[in-house]
Amino acid sequence: MTLLCVPLVGRTVEEMIADAAAAAATGGDMVEIRLDFIQGFRPHEHLPPLLRGCPLPALVTYRPVWEGGQYEGDDTTRFETLRLAMELGVDYVDIELKVADKFMSFISGHKPEKCKLIVSSHNYEYTPSCEEITNLVARIQAVGADIVKVATTAKDIVDVSRMFQVMVHCQVPMIGLVMSERGLMSRVLAPKFGGYLTFGILNATKTSASGQPTVEDLLDIYNIKCIGPDTKVLGLIANPVKQSKSPILHNKCLQSIGYNAVYLPLLGDNLASFLETYSSPDFSGFSCSLPFKVDAVQCCDEHEPVAKSIGAINTIIRRPDGKLVGYNTDYIGAISAIEDGIGGPGSKDAASSPLAGRLIVVVGAGGAGKAIAYGAKEKGARVVIANRTYEKAVSLANAIGGQALRLEDLETFRPEEGMILANATSLGMYPNVDGTPIPKKALCFYDVVFDAVYAPKVTRLLREAEECGVKVVSGVEMFIRQAMGQFERFTGGIEAPECLMREIAAKYT
Ligand SMILES: O=C1C[C@@](O)(C(=O)O)C[C@@H](O)[C@@H]1O
């Protein structure tokens, strides 16, 4: 079973002991004592109480500056300290591959039986090819490591797959981690690919490398103790992705029905290369969001007819035969939320939809804009599309039978009373919460304002609309409803636990 290791980066022995206790209390299995973080560290004085004060098995690391750490002194002092840690009965010691031979001679190849030697190699710039990582592993094994550790950096999320490939074939215990936000997958999926340990931090101020999740997220959101070789991988591929509440929502719901799958935030740069790289049946379903919803159409082998008509996809399922099937759950999620918002539950019948005959202005002609424009038209609304790139507004308007508007004309656009406004851009979304698609003074032209952005729950647009006395419909409702459709597809037809979804959305958005 993959161990959950909490790095200790306190500046003092006292702080480290307190953090070690917190690590045990939050569910860590072991700690990594980063001696190089302690100010004015004196081995003989500090190490014994530190090791005694640790309630969990400990790994001692004394990382030098030349390997990305903080220790600036010479190797002999460092080696003496690591030897002392071994004599004091520490469970693991980490030594960098570059000096591993030298360290082995220093200890004359002797170490206490109980102590496992981790030989590590860090690349803070990129992730080498599979062949190069395999060679590195062989060199690490050759110096006599008990556990191999290779940490690289993801420039693209596809880089992580090379680490996974090496890990599944590795014959010795291996820690394989890929740093940076694009490498998060390597940390959460370590148990799936047989990693010896993965790092989880106590909080954001206590990281020892980039991209580390918290222990709490690993245990509580990703349910890491239940991840194994057969766990299916789901996730949201988007850029940015950090703001999304889909991981917490889907994971909690999957857990509630005991479904063996984990849902990850996947920071992507290119959807096609992501899908080609993670092509095994275990990578069985994805949500996709900005900026990939339109690209996704090309990436899928088959499409639900409505998704094809919309020209945007937010859900991709890998069928058992390997084919990718695209769906759009945004459309029904957004339209039903707007219908309920403007009065009375919607109906499949266009004639009785509260949208029928209304004028709706959709701002944005990307994936969400396409879904809302298409859905509103189907419900009998008259649709106007405004977009920063006017040509895109024109082409969407032509496709669905609507009218295009220049974004700058939105400010004065008031052909009639009682219009509906739908924001389908990311303006106002975390972290750019000051953004808004329309000047406040134009909001009074509308009866109802809907925002597809749900993070934050009350965007600047919705706040200003409320201040103008306009009825607002929050993106949270669309978020829940599109997720319900996704959940059913991810699980091969299991009905989404709506009440739980609502509880989670209320708690976390
Ligand atoms: O637009 C959205 C929201 C979402 O991207 C999220 O933020 O989690 C998830 C997508 O499935 C959906 O289409």
The ligand as an ORCA input file, in Angstrom:
! r2SCAN-3c Opt
* xyz 0 1
  O     -18.690     24.205    -17.604
  C     -18.678     23.289    -16.815
  C     -18.202     23.483    -15.444
  C     -16.988     22.638    -15.234
  O     -16.025     23.052    -16.127
  C     -16.380     22.886    -13.852
  O     -16.059     24.035    -13.588
  O     -16.206     21.982    -13.088
  C     -17.304     21.189    -15.511
  C     -17.847     20.975    -16.899
  O     -18.341     19.671    -17.016
  C     -18.997     21.909    -17.186
  O     -19.357     21.798    -18.524
*
